[in-house]
Every structure is written in structure tokens, then in C-alpha cells.
Amino acid sequence: MAPELQQLLAQPWPDGKRVLVSFLWDGEGPVDVELTLRSAAGDPWAQMLVVGLNEPRMDLTLHLRVPVLPGAEGTVTARLLQGETEADSRVAAFVLPGDPAP
């Protein structure tokens, strides 16, 4: 069975500087997952590549590497890869807190 993303969620931390990304996939592994956080305009905020996954669920915190205004809208894109081939992808939207905690 080809790998397929079943779920993708993005939950900003109260400080507005980190985003918890959770994903669930199904199918034959191992797979690699490329995660990218972007602004609503498409500007990159953070990126991560997780390699050699066999477990179907993962929760990761990505740190925003650029200053981002409170209340900014963003997206997370997850690309499920087997070698150089993209098996599946999903996009989920999120909004950073309007008044981040210190």
C-alpha cells in the first residue's frame, strides 16, 4: 500500500514563536516527511526533514526562524516522500496568537 497522509494539524504555542505540528500517515514505510511553515503570502518561516519514519504518528515543534507579527496567518505543508518521489502532501492553516505570552 502506497504511503498516504491521514492527518495534519498545526497548533501554535502561546509564545507565538513555535508551532506544534502533528501528522499521521498510513502505508508502507520507511518514508521521509518534509515540513514547511510559511506565511499566508508564501514566505518561508521554518523547514524540517524527518527521515526514515516507520511509525505512523509524529508530533514535532518547529521554531519560527524569522520575526513574525502576532496574529499572523500561516500554513504548514507536509510532503510524504519515498526516495525522491512525493507519495502524498497536505496543507493545514493556523493563526499565531494575537498577544503572545512571554
Contacts in CASP RR format, 6 or more apart in sequence:
PFRMAT RR
TARGET T0000
AUTHOR 0000-0000-0000
METHOD contacts of the structure
MODEL  1
MAPELQQLLAQPWPDGKRVLVSFLWDGEGPVDVELTLRSAAGDPWAQMLV
VGLNEPRMDLTLHLRVPVLPGAEGTVTARLLQGETEADSRVAAFVLPGDP
AP
1 26 0 8 1.000
1 27 0 8 1.000
1 28 0 8 1.000
2 27 0 8 1.000
2 28 0 8 1.000
2 87 0 8 1.000
2 88 0 8 1.000
3 25 0 8 1.000
3 26 0 8 1.000
3 27 0 8 1.000
3 28 0 8 1.000
3 29 0 8 1.000
3 31 0 8 1.000
3 80 0 8 1.000
3 82 0 8 1.000
3 87 0 8 1.000
3 88 0 8 1.000
4 25 0 8 1.000
4 26 0 8 1.000
4 27 0 8 1.000
4 80 0 8 1.000
4 87 0 8 1.000
4 88 0 8 1.000
5 23 0 8 1.000
5 24 0 8 1.000
5 25 0 8 1.000
5 78 0 8 1.000
5 80 0 8 1.000
5 88 0 8 1.000
5 89 0 8 1.000
5 90 0 8 1.000
6 24 0 8 1.000
6 25 0 8 1.000
6 26 0 8 1.000
6 56 0 8 1.000
7 22 0 8 1.000
7 23 0 8 1.000
7 24 0 8 1.000
8 21 0 8 1.000
8 22 0 8 1.000
8 23 0 8 1.000
8 76 0 8 1.000
8 78 0 8 1.000
8 90 0 8 1.000
8 91 0 8 1.000
8 92 0 8 1.000
9 21 0 8 1.000
9 22 0 8 1.000
9 23 0 8 1.000
9 92 0 8 1.000
10 19 0 8 1.000
10 20 0 8 1.000
10 21 0 8 1.000
10 37 0 8 1.000
10 75 0 8 1.000
10 76 0 8 1.000
10 92 0 8 1.000
10 93 0 8 1.000
10 94 0 8 1.000
11 19 0 8 1.000
11 20 0 8 1.000
11 22 0 8 1.000
11 94 0 8 1.000
12 18 0 8 1.000
12 19 0 8 1.000
12 20 0 8 1.000
12 94 0 8 1.000
12 95 0 8 1.000
12 96 0 8 1.000
12 97 0 8 1.000
13 19 0 8 1.000
13 20 0 8 1.000
13 61 0 8 1.000
14 97 0 8 1.000
14 100 0 8 1.000
14 101 0 8 1.000
15 97 0 8 1.000
15 100 0 8 1.000
15 101 0 8 1.000
15 102 0 8 1.000
16 64 0 8 1.000
16 68 0 8 1.000
16 70 0 8 1.000
16 96 0 8 1.000
16 97 0 8 1.000
16 100 0 8 1.000
16 101 0 8 1.000
17 63 0 8 1.000
17 64 0 8 1.000
17 68 0 8 1.000
17 100 0 8 1.000
18 61 0 8 1.000
18 62 0 8 1.000
18 63 0 8 1.000
18 64 0 8 1.000
19 37 0 8 1.000
19 46 0 8 1.000
19 61 0 8 1.000
19 62 0 8 1.000
19 64 0 8 1.000
19 76 0 8 1.000
19 94 0 8 1.000
20 59 0 8 1.000
20 60 0 8 1.000
20 61 0 8 1.000
21 35 0 8 1.000
21 37 0 8 1.000
21 59 0 8 1.000
21 60 0 8 1.000
21 61 0 8 1.000
21 62 0 8 1.000
21 76 0 8 1.000
21 78 0 8 1.000
22 57 0 8 1.000
22 58 0 8 1.000
22 59 0 8 1.000
22 60 0 8 1.000
23 33 0 8 1.000
23 35 0 8 1.000
23 57 0 8 1.000
23 58 0 8 1.000
23 78 0 8 1.000
23 90 0 8 1.000
24 56 0 8 1.000
24 57 0 8 1.000
25 31 0 8 1.000
25 33 0 8 1.000
25 53 0 8 1.000
25 56 0 8 1.000
25 80 0 8 1.000
25 88 0 8 1.000
26 56 0 8 1.000
27 56 0 8 1.000
29 52 0 8 1.000
29 53 0 8 1.000
29 54 0 8 1.000
29 82 0 8 1.000
30 51 0 8 1.000
30 52 0 8 1.000
30 53 0 8 1.000
30 54 0 8 1.000
31 52 0 8 1.000
31 53 0 8 1.000
31 80 0 8 1.000
31 81 0 8 1.000
31 82 0 8 1.000
31 87 0 8 1.000
32 49 0 8 1.000
32 50 0 8 1.000
32 51 0 8 1.000
32 52 0 8 1.000
32 53 0 8 1.000
32 80 0 8 1.000
32 81 0 8 1.000
32 82 0 8 1.000
32 83 0 8 1.000
33 49 0 8 1.000
33 50 0 8 1.000
33 53 0 8 1.000
33 58 0 8 1.000
33 78 0 8 1.000
33 79 0 8 1.000
33 80 0 8 1.000
33 81 0 8 1.000
34 47 0 8 1.000
34 48 0 8 1.000
34 49 0 8 1.000
34 50 0 8 1.000
34 77 0 8 1.000
34 78 0 8 1.000
34 79 0 8 1.000
34 81 0 8 1.000
35 47 0 8 1.000
35 48 0 8 1.000
35 49 0 8 1.000
35 50 0 8 1.000
35 60 0 8 1.000
35 62 0 8 1.000
35 76 0 8 1.000
35 77 0 8 1.000
35 78 0 8 1.000
36 44 0 8 1.000
36 46 0 8 1.000
36 47 0 8 1.000
36 76 0 8 1.000
36 77 0 8 1.000
36 79 0 8 1.000
37 44 0 8 1.000
37 45 0 8 1.000
37 46 0 8 1.000
37 47 0 8 1.000
37 62 0 8 1.000
37 64 0 8 1.000
37 74 0 8 1.000
37 75 0 8 1.000
37 76 0 8 1.000
38 44 0 8 1.000
38 45 0 8 1.000
38 74 0 8 1.000
38 75 0 8 1.000
38 76 0 8 1.000
38 77 0 8 1.000
39 45 0 8 1.000
39 68 0 8 1.000
39 72 0 8 1.000
39 73 0 8 1.000
39 74 0 8 1.000
40 72 0 8 1.000
40 73 0 8 1.000
40 74 0 8 1.000
40 75 0 8 1.000
42 75 0 8 1.000
43 66 0 8 1.000
45 64 0 8 1.000
45 65 0 8 1.000
45 66 0 8 1.000
45 68 0 8 1.000
45 74 0 8 1.000
46 62 0 8 1.000
46 63 0 8 1.000
46 64 0 8 1.000
46 65 0 8 1.000
48 60 0 8 1.000
48 62 0 8 1.000
50 58 0 8 1.000
50 60 0 8 1.000
62 76 0 8 1.000
68 96 0 8 1.000
69 96 0 8 1.000
70 96 0 8 1.000
70 97 0 8 1.000
70 98 0 8 1.000
70 99 0 8 1.000
70 100 0 8 1.000
71 95 0 8 1.000
71 96 0 8 1.000
71 97 0 8 1.000
71 98 0 8 1.000
72 95 0 8 1.000
72 96 0 8 1.000
73 93 0 8 1.000
73 94 0 8 1.000
73 95 0 8 1.000
73 96 0 8 1.000
74 93 0 8 1.000
74 94 0 8 1.000
74 95 0 8 1.000
74 96 0 8 1.000
75 91 0 8 1.000
75 92 0 8 1.000
75 93 0 8 1.000
75 94 0 8 1.000
76 91 0 8 1.000
76 92 0 8 1.000
76 94 0 8 1.000
77 89 0 8 1.000
77 90 0 8 1.000
77 91 0 8 1.000
78 89 0 8 1.000
78 90 0 8 1.000
78 91 0 8 1.000
78 92 0 8 1.000
79 86 0 8 1.000
79 88 0 8 1.000
79 89 0 8 1.000
80 86 0 8 1.000
80 87 0 8 1.000
80 88 0 8 1.000
80 89 0 8 1.000
81 87 0 8 1.000
END
